Amino acid sequence: MGERQLGAAPERIVIEGRTHLRWRLGDVPGRVLVLGHHDTVWPIGSLRSHPFSVRDGVLRGPGSFDMKAGLVMALHALAALGDATGVSLLVTGDEEVGSPSSRRLIEEESRGRAAAFILEAAGEGGALKLARKGVSHYAVKVTGRAAHAGLEHGSTLKASLQFHGARLFFAYSFGYTNDIRPINTVCLVFAVIILRKYSLGD
């Protein structure tokens, strides 16, 4: 479909066993990047229980919303331009797992661009998506402090409590409020006290 709409075959880039597709349209330096992905969170074999279909103008099947719909929009939008010189379309194959093999490719392709568009399908009620959250990876080292349970229980610092406190602290900080239940709210206060009094490495 991409070749038919854009009049050119994509460059196939295989990194760590993952295939990424790239179209660089025209012969001038790229000004705009359109970014998407062809992988999906659905496990292999899902087509048996959720077969691909088009009924009453509605496409159904694994990955049709995220983000085959966005890829169709991208291809038709670029084709409608008539002259898409200076536009690159990059379709990665590992977005759902954090883009481990395509991250550097995305960074290189987006460098120096005036704009980048990620054509996610519409939100509820057809809402236009103007921004998306990113992904962060953290390594948190938690060390407790041993003390005699009977004589010096006030001096002990349990690593498990520190870790639980840190988890709630990060969940709250990044807006995952569904993780903050009433019982966890008390733990969160406790976590803030711990994190203020002790560094995570102490």
MORA-V379335 format. One record per residue. N is the residue number from 1. PHI is phi in degrees with one decimal (none if undefined). PSI is psi in radians with two decimals (NA if undefined). NEAR is the number of other C-alpha atoms within 8 Angstrom. Layout:
# MORA-V379335
{{N;PHI;PSI;NEAR} {N;PHI;PSI;NEAR}}
This chain:
# MORA-V379335
{{1;none;-0.73;4} {2;-61.1;-0.76;10} {3;-64.5;-0.67;9} {4;-67.4;-0.73;7} {5;-75.0;-0.66;9} {6;-100.0;-0.15;10} {7;74.5;0.26;7} {8;-153.6;2.57;8} {9;-79.7;2.59;8} {10;-77.1;2.75;9} {11;-80.9;2.21;7} {12;-94.2;2.10;8} {13;-116.4;2.02;8} {14;-106.0;2.09;8} {15;-128.7;2.15;9} {16;52.0;0.67;5} {17;81.9;-0.02;5} {18;-103.4;2.36;9} {19;-98.5;2.24;10} {20;-120.3;2.56;13} {21;-114.8;2.39;11} {22;-137.8;2.25;12} {23;-111.8;2.19;11} {24;-111.6;1.89;9} {25;-92.4;2.31;9} {26;82.8;-3.14;8} {27;-120.0;0.49;6} {28;-117.3;2.79;6} {29;-55.4;2.43;5} {30;-64.7;2.40;11} {31;-111.3;-0.51;10} {32;-132.1;2.41;12} {33;-114.4;2.28;15} {34;-110.6;2.18;13} {35;-120.9;2.41;12} {36;-154.4;-3.05;14} {37;-146.9;2.65;12} {38;-109.2;-0.07;10} {39;-83.8;2.93;10} {40;-143.6;2.80;10} {41;-78.9;-0.22;6} {42;-69.1;2.38;7} {43;-72.8;2.77;6} {44;-58.0;2.35;5} {45;100.9;-0.10;6} {46;-65.6;-0.40;10} {47;-64.2;-0.40;10} {48;-67.9;-0.67;6} {49;-94.5;-0.40;6} {50;-130.4;1.26;8} {51;-65.6;2.64;10} {52;-66.9;2.39;9} {53;-159.6;2.74;7} {54;-128.2;1.97;8} {55;-131.3;2.28;6} {56;53.2;0.65;4} {57;77.7;0.19;5} {58;-114.6;2.17;6} {59;-85.6;2.30;9} {60;-131.4;2.63;9} {61;142.8;2.84;10} {62;-56.5;2.21;12} {63;81.9;0.04;11} {64;-67.4;-0.58;10} {65;-84.3;-0.79;9} {66;-124.1;1.72;10} {67;-138.0;0.76;14} {68;-61.1;-0.61;10} {69;-60.6;-0.70;11} {70;-66.7;-0.63;14} {71;-67.1;-0.71;11} {72;-62.3;-0.76;8} {73;-59.9;-0.76;9} {74;-62.1;-0.83;10} {75;-64.2;-0.76;11} {76;-70.6;-0.64;9} {77;-64.9;-0.77;8} {78;-66.9;-0.67;10} {79;-64.9;-0.61;11} {80;-70.9;-0.34;6} {81;-66.1;-0.47;7} {82;82.1;-1.04;6} {83;-120.9;1.81;5} {84;-102.3;0.51;10} {85;-57.2;2.31;9} {86;91.0;0.03;13} {87;-105.2;2.38;13} {88;-114.7;2.44;12} {89;-115.4;2.09;11} {90;-116.8;2.15;14} {91;-119.7;1.93;11} {92;-93.1;2.89;15} {93;-117.2;0.26;12} {94;-144.2;0.49;14} {95;-64.6;-0.66;10} {96;-69.1;-0.25;8} {97;-111.6;0.33;6} {98;95.4;0.19;7} {99;57.1;0.80;11} {100;-64.2;-0.65;7} {101;-93.2;-0.36;10} {102;-100.5;-0.09;13} {103;-57.2;-0.86;8} {104;-64.2;-0.66;7} {105;-62.0;-0.76;8} {106;-63.2;-0.78;9} {107;-61.3;-0.78;8} {108;-65.4;-0.72;7} {109;-72.5;-0.49;7} {110;-89.8;-0.22;9} {111;-63.7;2.23;6} {112;82.1;0.07;5} {113;-78.8;2.60;10} {114;-78.9;-0.47;6} {115;-158.0;2.70;7} {116;-137.0;2.42;10} {117;-126.2;2.28;8} {118;-113.8;1.91;8} {119;-88.8;1.24;11} {120;-68.2;2.57;10} {121;-64.3;2.80;10} {122;-61.7;2.68;9} {123;-81.7;-2.96;8} {124;-58.3;2.31;5} {125;74.8;0.23;5} {126;84.1;0.28;6} {127;-62.2;2.40;7} {128;-78.2;2.28;6} {129;-89.0;2.06;9} {130;-101.9;-0.31;4} {131;-157.5;2.75;4} {132;-137.3;2.66;5} {133;-74.8;2.67;4} {134;-94.2;-2.95;4} {135;-121.7;2.39;5} {136;-126.9;2.51;4} {137;-120.4;2.30;4} {138;-128.5;2.54;4} {139;-114.6;1.99;4} {140;-109.5;2.09;5} {141;-99.5;2.16;6} {142;-119.9;2.19;10} {143;-124.3;2.25;8} {144;-88.8;-3.12;11} {145;-129.7;2.10;10} {146;-80.5;2.54;8} {147;-158.4;2.83;8} {148;-67.0;2.20;8} {149;-64.0;-0.52;7} {150;-90.6;-0.72;5} {151;-95.9;-0.50;5} {152;-131.8;0.67;9} {153;-61.1;-0.43;9} {154;-73.1;-0.25;4} {155;-95.9;-0.19;8} {156;-75.8;2.66;12} {157;-136.6;1.82;9} {158;-77.4;2.18;9} {159;-61.4;-0.63;10} {160;-63.9;-0.67;7} {161;-70.6;-0.68;9} {162;-60.0;-0.79;15} {163;-63.9;-0.79;9} {164;-62.0;-0.72;9} {165;-62.8;-0.75;14} {166;-64.2;-0.71;10} {167;-60.8;-0.79;8} {168;-67.4;-0.67;14} {169;-60.5;-0.80;11} {170;-68.6;-0.68;8} {171;-60.5;-0.77;12} {172;-67.0;-0.74;11} {173;-61.8;-0.62;7} {174;-96.4;0.17;6} {175;85.1;0.25;6} {176;-86.6;1.21;9} {177;-71.2;-0.29;7} {178;-65.2;-0.38;5} {179;-79.6;-0.20;9} {180;-97.3;1.54;12} {181;-87.2;2.95;7} {182;-53.5;-0.76;6} {183;-66.4;-0.58;7} {184;-75.6;-0.41;10} {185;-62.7;-0.72;9} {186;-62.8;-0.75;8} {187;-64.3;-0.60;10} {188;-65.0;-0.76;11} {189;-59.8;-0.78;8} {190;-60.6;-0.69;9} {191;-63.5;-0.75;15} {192;-62.1;-0.71;10} {193;-61.4;-0.80;8} {194;-62.0;-0.82;10} {195;-67.8;-0.49;11} {196;-77.0;-0.61;7} {197;-82.4;-0.63;6} {198;-128.3;2.51;7} {199;-76.2;2.74;7} {200;-64.8;-0.34;10} {201;-91.6;-0.12;6} {202;-79.9;NA;8}}
